[in-house]
Amino acid sequence: MNKFLISLATINDVKEFVNIISLCDFDVDLVSGRYSIDAKSIMGIFSLDLSRPVELVAHIDNCDDLIKKLDRFIVK
């Protein structure tokens, strides 16, 4: 399992993020406070507070490819 913070500032960011995550064959969750939602659910993402970074939890040991695809969303 890998965890890192991401920022989704605009509606287009959310759409692009979901398009990338939908191609993953493993579970990916977004965690904001006590809420955890499926990162492949665009409706679920819009239910979160996106005014601050959210934690992405990828349920896979090696997610280097995913990190490369999501680089522009990762908070550094």
Sequence and secondary structure as in RCSB ss.txt:
>XXXX:A:sequence
MNKFLISLATINDVKEFVNIISLCDFDVDLVSGRYSIDAKSIMGIFSLDLSRPVELVAHIDNCDDLIKKLDRFIV
K
>XXXX:A:secstr
 EEEEE   SHHHHHHHHHHHTT SS EEEEETTEEEETT HHHHHTS TTS EEEEE SS  HHHHHHTGGGB 
 
